[in-house]
């Protein structure tokens, strides 16, 4: 019988945003839910996030943004992913943080599967991932 690997999640802080408490809580919670979580740390560029996602062969890419730059960051990230051959149809792209309602449709048009705002439980995020991740 083939051993199935845990869901691999890459968590990244977008741009100059230095508010990391939320992403740390979510990262630890997803780990407690049985997922393998890689946290890239603060002040990540789209290029660095895409490179880490490729190197780590992740199933889920979670972007945390509290600075209001989520649309620009995700746009650059998706462009960089395409240029590097990373198929975001195979990776669940999630964005968490302060996301205005008007921006959710914009993010989804760029390939974001779901957004999670303040107060979302880790269990809700974990259940979403488990229900929507594509097996490798």
Secondary structure as GFF3:
##gff-version 3
##sequence-region A 1 136
A	DSSP	beta_strand	8	13	.	.	.	ID=ss1
A	DSSP	alpha_helix	21	32	.	.	.	ID=ss2
A	DSSP	beta_strand	36	39	.	.	.	ID=ss3
A	DSSP	alpha_helix	46	56	.	.	.	ID=ss4
A	DSSP	beta_strand	60	65	.	.	.	ID=ss5
A	DSSP	alpha_helix	70	83	.	.	.	ID=ss6
A	DSSP	beta_strand	92	97	.	.	.	ID=ss7
A	DSSP	alpha_helix	101	109	.	.	.	ID=ss8
A	DSSP	beta_strand	114	116	.	.	.	ID=ss9
A	DSSP	alpha_helix	122	132	.	.	.	ID=ss10
###
